[in-house]
Amino acid sequence: MRVRWLGRVKYRDALALQHALFEHATDDYLLMLEHHHVFTYGASAELQRNLKCDPSSVDAELVRVNRGGDITYHGPGQLVVYPIRSLPGKHGDSSPADITAYVCSVEQLVIDTLGELGLVASRKAGYPGVWIDADTPRARKICAIGVRVARGSTARRTMHGFALNVDPDLRYMRDHIVPCGIAEHPVTSLREEGCNASLREVADIVARLASEQWGSGVSDRHDVAWDYEPDVVGMHITQRKPEWLRPRVEHGADVLATKKTLRDLHLVTVCEEAGCPNLSECWKDGTATFMVLGERCTRACGFCLVDTRKPELPDADEPRRVAEAVARMGLSHAVLTMVARDDLADGGFEHVARCVQAIRERTPGTAVETLVSDAKGDDSSLEKLFAVRPEVFNHNIETVARLQRTVRPSAGYARSLSVLARAKRAGLVTKSGFMLGLGETPDEVRSLLVDLAAVGVQIVTIGQYLRPSAEHLPVVRWATPEEFAQYRAFGESLGISHVEASPLTRSSYHAREAADAADSPHAVKVLVRR
């Protein structure tokens, strides 16, 4: 069983991740997290009777989901657990799963967890969930349960799960809704019952007991950092790089011609802005990665050289100029990337979509790959790009789960997986990349590759982190070429179509070849160079 603590996650991000693991993962997963304030309800919910407020007035979302039960609340201080499991048939492989037995096993997991914390809990006849003093007039609910069991791509799979009240703001369940439609009995929490266990302590018990009950005691657990990690200790920036990290630099006629095209059209490339070590090689071949929406980013990731001053307004003529550059350079596979534009309502995704459309109109045979931000997980923003159907949708996860807060504090592991999952569900070829050398362990790297494969990612790039300046995160170690080869083999053994892994690999390195390997429907087999 693969156990993941994901931190605080928006409900829609977690739902997209669940859907992807339901459809694509072959392993069982146990997702543990907190949500931002949200009310969710199933198909049979009676909102007129059980929703007592305007959710926006209490800083909460309202989301309909495909599960049983009435309206429930999720929020900070509540441990939410989503088991994504394959279940056997009740009477053999061809028969339906025993849903009643599965729900009982979820209830027992919660009851056993509370027992280890010194609380006596049980089921209550006629009512879902887990209760304290269930058979007395003082019965109170401490855990809500709502599950879905359906046939996935390979087996009967579970979704949704349970929400255990550790120390949430109970006013959301007492004043704003009738939880699960049960008006006659109140809700409670561990803290209200006199148990001061932390969310982490409770999660540790749940993870251990779930692994024993459902995973034969074996689990692969990786957590997003519970707290901000201390400053990374690594090499001094002046430390000499190993031989394999010294790219061959050429500035011949081909490189100068590419540079002239970009300058004539007043375009920005990530090749220059991010200090890519492969600039000379790619420009010599007449290829470049166009960076749209300006050269200033609204985020300040610890590894990135891109300017973080206040960005300027999007350039309405930029899509035309990008398309003209693609035509002049004779590209069969064009790569567009973007700075994060959290200052724009749609994160800049409409502008990226216009760039894709402009290339299609100018050179209809060109495949387009987009390397984009997470759009803060906003569905409507992502849909603008999904609608123009780039041949490859690339979003980088950048590092392993534990290091996310340190490396890119404005993003998140679960959100990145959910963005990739949504692109996959939209029918796009999906791609992601990450760096080595930031302090990750081999087990963490392998688990990251497992998670990318589990949400259906088809192309992965892995490269060595190179510190841009003394103000950026230090390099902890140099990964050897042999390590990259091992991760490539491991990733492809998981079913990832193409893993581009080497010390100097960057997101768009050998992008066309990777798209070909992933069987992109519009991939072009021969790169037409200038």
Helices and strands as residue ranges (DSSP letters): E 2-9, H 11-24, E 29-35, E 38-41, H 47-50, G 55-58, E 61-64, E 72-74, E 78-84, E 86-87, H 99-116, E 121-124, E 127-132, E 140-151, E 156-165, H 171-174, G 179-181, H 199-214, E 220-223, G 243-245, H 253-264, H 270-273, H 279-284, E 289-292, H 318-329, E 333-338, H 349-362, E 367-371, G 375-377, H 379-386, E 392-394, G 401-403, H 404-407, H 413-425, E 429-436, H 442-454, E 459-464, H 481-493, E 498-501, H 511-517
